[in-house]
């Protein structure tokens, strides 16, 4: 009982100071054990969130770039297929002969000789070239029509030379050049990919 009376006799100012000291210690304890760890976790979570946002943006950019690259690859594949049509993997001489024969039938001239030469490496290391000599007989217009149609074939066939000679049967043929018969020797070159260059 004496202890209680002694406590009651302590002035209110000391009680107030003791209470303030107790509250200060509690506040420090709360800041150290609760508030600061929470602030640290919040900052760490913000950093993680920022990293996730940046990663998400990077993945969106990557996806966009990937789609653009896929479109580029598709366009390149289409271009390659078009080039492969014009520059096949082999010289395909029988197909060229058939094409020339079809053209000569269409334009109405005589196609008398088709002589493919020896394949050789072109100036480019990736292509082979095959020379072809052709003998034609017909009017000037027919020969020019033949050459025009050959230049429009799907594959690349380049004209390298043309030698025209007028056929002389009688003197009346020489007067009208549009109907006179010409003998033509044309030189062509066709190209194809060199498979060994791979």
Buried (B, 14 or more C-beta within 10 A) or exposed (E): EEEEEEEEEEEEEEEEEEEEEEEEEEEEEEEEEEEEEEEEEEEEEEEEEEEEEEEEEEEEEEEEEEEEEEEEEEEEEEEEEEEEEEBBEEBBBEBBBEBBEEBBEEBEBEBEEBEBEEBEEBEEEEBBBBBBBBBBBBBBEBBBBBBEBBEEBEBBBEEEEBEEEEEEEEEEBEEEEEEBBBBBBBBBBBBBBBEEEE
